[in-house]
Amino acid sequence: MRAWAAKRTEAGGRGAHSRELRLYSPLPPTPFLKERGSNPGTLMSDPLFRRLTLLGIGLIGSSVARIARERGDLAAEVVVNARTQKTLDRVVQLGFADRVELDPARAVAGADCVMLAAPVGAFAELAAHIAPHLAPGAILTDVGSTKQSVIRDVGPLVPAGVHFVPAHPVAGTEYSGPDAGFTTLFQGRWTLLTPPPGTDEAAVEKVAELWRRCGSMIEQMEPAHHDRVLAIVSHLPHLIAFTICGTADDLADESRQEVLNFAASGFRDFTRIAASDPVMWRDIFLNNREALLEMLARFMEDAQAMSRAVRWGDAAYIEDMVERGRKIRRSLIELKQA
Ligand code: NAP
């Protein structure tokens, strides 16, 4: 990995930020275990929260809600808010919420945990709307794919006495909306927490525990570091996928038909990534501008070098680059992240 690659240390080292990543625990602990009444063989924990409010109920929010419903120990009550009544009607049909509310202020009233799960570009307005209605002592968290922008947009609006714990579950698919979620989405995936310095440690631990119960492994990270890492592992690949699909679409009609016919030779994998939600990705690109542009510049330099190697028949360079790609793929498979 490159110079800024994260180093992991052993469990527990939370507190002051550093460039090092800290590992909580890859295995979900099982505190407060007791037997579930209707199914004596099943162990369950006490609910972490009395009322969890999800603002946004797409792929990520609805996966959390489904897990809450299935496990019973994330929250005693799950309240769901979305931008449109149509989505809330669908949520009622799907049956994973205890209550739906179109007004975000009403949705957060009395909640001890509020999770922002809309596109990151909507966070500032949502946070301004709900701030006066957040209960003292409540935890405000999020699932946004960019972290510096979320801290910039939401941080100043958080009332005193409310604990703000930014988070990002690094898991997803190209599908969106309340039908897209599923209970195993976060299994074996990382959730990155980026609490600002001085954040209440008990609140950080509760958010970590929520994600552990969703099946996630947890790490803490500085927000700027998070945004650089995600720029290379997620945002740049999406940018390349959207761009290559645009390039193919610009081809003359006869070539375009062949692109569709023979897509299985590589193009197909780009189209899967490119099928993602336009608003979500617009917001991610605009809210991780600097890191994304930096990674794009590095990529373009490397693409230029590859182009030179192809032009001048530098077989060794080409072979070396392909071999490095294979190695990365093998490592991902070994880490069960492929
Ligand atoms: P999604 O499936 O597109 O759903 C978005 C949800 O947000 C919908 O319920 C939508 O309500 C609501 N919403 C949209 N605009 C809103 C606004 N202006 N105000 C209030 N609510 C609004 O989204 P998602 O894929 O779950 O992503 C949600 C968040 O998770 C994003 O911040 C994203 O960066 C982050 N994330 C996504 C992934 C991924 O792979 N998808 C992975 C990790 C993190 P309506 O349906 O009523 O419009």
Boltz pocket constraint, residues with backbone or C-beta under 6 A from the ligand:
constraints:
  - pocket:
      binder: B
      contacts: [[A, 55], [A, 56], [A, 57], [A, 58], [A, 59], [A, 60], [A, 61], [A, 81], [A, 82], [A, 83], [A, 84], [A, 85], [A, 87], [A, 88], [A, 116], [A, 117], [A, 118], [A, 119], [A, 120], [A, 122], [A, 126], [A, 143], [A, 144], [A, 145], [A, 146], [A, 168], [A, 169], [A, 170], [A, 171], [A, 172], [A, 173], [A, 174], [A, 175], [A, 176], [A, 177], [A, 178], [A, 180], [A, 277], [A, 280], [A, 284]]
      max_distance: 6.0
